[in-house]
Amino acid sequence: MSHTKDRDREEVEAEEEKRPYGFFEQKAAMRAIHFYISGEIEEPSKYTDMVHQIRIANPNDAVHIHLNTPGGQIATGIQIINAVRASQGHVVTHLEGEVCSMGSLLFLIGDEMVAYDNSLLMFHNYSGGSYGKGHELRAGVEAVDIWCTDLLRQVTEDFLTKSEVDRIIRGEDLWMQSKEVKERLVKMVTALEKKQDAKKKKKPQKKKVLTKNSS
């Protein structure tokens, strides 16, 4: 038994000596985490575990967010967006059905975005309601308007035109079929890469550069 082991070891060592290259194997722990948002986006407290898992993902983790949602609460969506921005994991968003409103913004914040055939994407202005004294209502509406408009412009940059964003803010609904979504994603990637190249020429980038791709 021991003689056989010694002979096998000698054969392996002899084989290694014949190799014209060095061979090294590195094993790393990798996780693939999948979240499905398949209905209305509800209050933030119901997404605490999801947000936490996204935020603590490490660089070897792939976080997949599958979307088929009419949208929902803005505060929840923004918390998810901030978790994705803070995450070290590679976040992949999937357009898998009819995705509207806040769901559309969640789709566009992935490091990688996958648009499936026969899917729909829709953007529109925020909606809601409030109550209170007149001055309180005015202050609240103005604050929410700035909040939501800034978010819309940030997330949709290079995917929507400035004219389209203005139309949405004025109340127009903007619908897109999957073919158009894929075409716009390609343009978005190209624009992002040009901006990143321009930044590199001005100043060396130490942070990881994230690219966005579509299928």
Secondary structure as GFF3:
##gff-version 3
##sequence-region A 1 215
A	DSSP	alpha_helix	2	18	.	.	.	ID=ss1
A	DSSP	beta_strand	32	37	.	.	.	ID=ss2
A	DSSP	three_ten_helix	44	47	.	.	.	ID=ss3
A	DSSP	alpha_helix	48	55	.	.	.	ID=ss4
A	DSSP	beta_strand	62	67	.	.	.	ID=ss5
A	DSSP	alpha_helix	74	86	.	.	.	ID=ss6
A	DSSP	beta_strand	90	95	.	.	.	ID=ss7
A	DSSP	beta_strand	98	100	.	.	.	ID=ss8
A	DSSP	alpha_helix	102	108	.	.	.	ID=ss9
A	DSSP	beta_strand	112	115	.	.	.	ID=ss10
A	DSSP	beta_strand	120	123	.	.	.	ID=ss11
A	DSSP	alpha_helix	134	156	.	.	.	ID=ss12
A	DSSP	alpha_helix	162	169	.	.	.	ID=ss13
A	DSSP	beta_strand	174	177	.	.	.	ID=ss14
A	DSSP	alpha_helix	178	202	.	.	.	ID=ss15
###
